[in-house]
Amino acid sequence: MEYISTRGDETKFTGAQAIIQGLAPDKGLFVPTEIPKIDYDFSGADGAAGADGSRAGADAGKTGVPYRDVAYRVMSAFLDDFTDEELRRCIDGAYDDKFDSPEISPVVKTERANFIELYHGRTAAFKDMALSILPHLLTTSVRKENENRRIVILTATSGDTGKAALEGFADVEGTEIFVFYPKDGVSEIQERQMVTQGGANTHVYAIEGNFDDAQNAVKAIMGDRDYKAALSDGGYRLSSANSINIGRLVPQVAYYYFAYVRLVERGEIASGDDIIIVVPTGNFGNILAAWYAREAGLPVGRLVCASNENRVLTDLIGTGVYDANREFILTSSPSMDILISSNLERLLWHLSGGDSDEIAGYMRSLESERRYEVSARVREGIRDFMWGGSAVMERSHSEIGELWAREGYLMDTHTSVAYRVYLDYLEKTGDDTPAVIASTASAYKFARRVAGAIGLGAESDGFAYIDALNAATGIPVPAGLRGLRDKEIRHRGVVTAGEMADAIRADLARSRGRAESSSVG
Ligand SMILES: *Cc1c(COP(=O)(O)O)cnc(C)c1O
């Protein structure tokens, strides 16, 4: 397997090299030159998983193929420069009892759709699925490549990536982790999770701007040769924990295979039957992973791309025009409040037949005019397998209330966007192929909105809503969210996007001073 840039630099990299770099030297994203075929039939594999601890009673007590085995088969196909032992060690180190379900990502059946719950990791959002393993992949890659500089990981976050990256990288040898989040663009609980983060190598800043400002600044810093050279002289090398890093995407392909395997094991589908995958989308990483799964041979009919009020992608799918010239709307699904969806660049590259001139042209146009129009080929390519829809807050919130009242199943504010869009898809197309909805966060992360949606009264702050939701539903509060209110706040920095580069340099100088004085005394 080889990885190259979407924008024309023809240097080929191994998986390990692409993971260390994060972004390609010409600011393109790394893509696999070829997508491997991966068998979805696990019937010959040993099933040794523990009993399903989730509410999906159907297979309680039965065993199934363990998550780790599925992850191994999928990831080894994409990262064939890792030895079996290296990859096994990464997988075993990531998918363990940090997750509060032995299934890692339980698949739960409701009347109309199956939900794959991707939020059972430490930070209660789906970002843990990839960010619990990225530090292992990165440190393994650093060893493989004999890289001896410290790796400085830059992360822009719309709320969930930041905390998951911090948890993953806190006190990991040889790394410094920086997280930048939009000051008024994350939930109270998301913010508190980040600013209370422990670890000597963690750095967290609020920025005065939105997620796109933070992400653009991170990309600009990573593409700045002079800045990188200066850091390199100091013994540092930049990388990223955003889904621009291929080390984020590859682990995400695995759970779509896992969902399929579970549905076959339960007799919901026969092996070889199609499923539909529905994804609440922001930066386009999660749904791109579903597309890679489809290209790798997983029987997936449609991919349904669900957006909130920031419906750039819905419009792209409908019109072939990507237009970010619109108001940035803060919604109750902040992790989807994004107007520049980075990973779309990868899909466009694949659908254009690897035409990097075409892609570089789109991206130049996006930078100068905040819009571009895709070719007829790409537009048809997208429509061939993707259906796009959006749901405004009132519509998605009422589904939270409805599903809770009818079936006792609780969705968060992101998952409910996907659910509402899926119902629209059903109504408009009549396509009743079994659906898997990516359930991306615990309802407790967005407790205020969810409490409102199921009809609970007002509380004093976000933390009181967690207690109220717990009292009303009886659903256990994820360990990472318990006691959050009383944790010490350790990070208070606020910067503009333009000040990020200097903040990084200053913090690194301080870390070095600390390291040197501790090694002296
Ligand atoms: C990040 C996130 C999304 C969006 O995923 P992308 O990969 O950025 O499209 C949706 N829901 C939640 C809860 C998230 O944290």
The ligand as an SDF file (V2000), in Angstrom:
LIG
                    3D

 15 15  0  0  0  0  0  0  0  0999 V2000
  -16.9890   14.7360   14.8420 C   0  0  0  0  0  0  0  0  0  0  0  0
  -18.4210   14.4150   15.0540 C   0  0  0  0  0  0  0  0  0  0  0  0
  -19.3150   14.3080   13.9650 C   0  0  0  0  0  0  0  0  0  0  0  0
  -18.8860   14.5670   12.5520 C   0  0  0  0  0  0  0  0  0  0  0  0
  -17.9720   13.5980   12.0660 O   0  0  0  0  0  0  0  0  0  0  0  0
  -17.0540   13.9350   10.8190 P   0  0  0  0  0  0  0  0  0  0  0  0
  -16.1280   12.7780   10.7030 O   0  0  0  0  0  0  0  0  0  0  0  0
  -16.3350   15.2010   11.1620 O   0  0  0  0  0  0  0  0  0  0  0  0
  -17.9470   14.0970    9.6420 O   0  0  0  0  0  0  0  0  0  0  0  0
  -20.6220   13.9520   14.2410 C   0  0  0  0  0  0  0  0  0  0  0  0
  -21.0450   13.7480   15.5030 N   0  0  0  0  0  0  0  0  0  0  0  0
  -20.2240   13.8590   16.5690 C   0  0  0  0  0  0  0  0  0  0  0  0
  -20.7680   13.6490   17.9310 C   0  0  0  0  0  0  0  0  0  0  0  0
  -18.8800   14.1860   16.3810 C   0  0  0  0  0  0  0  0  0  0  0  0
  -18.0710   14.2830   17.4450 O   0  0  0  0  0  0  0  0  0  0  0  0
  1  2  1  0
  2  3  1  0
  2 14  2  0
  3  4  1  0
  3 10  2  0
  4  5  1  0
  5  6  1  0
  6  7  2  0
  6  8  1  0
  6  9  1  0
 10 11  1  0
 11 12  2  0
 12 13  1  0
 12 14  1  0
 14 15  1  0
M  END
$$$$
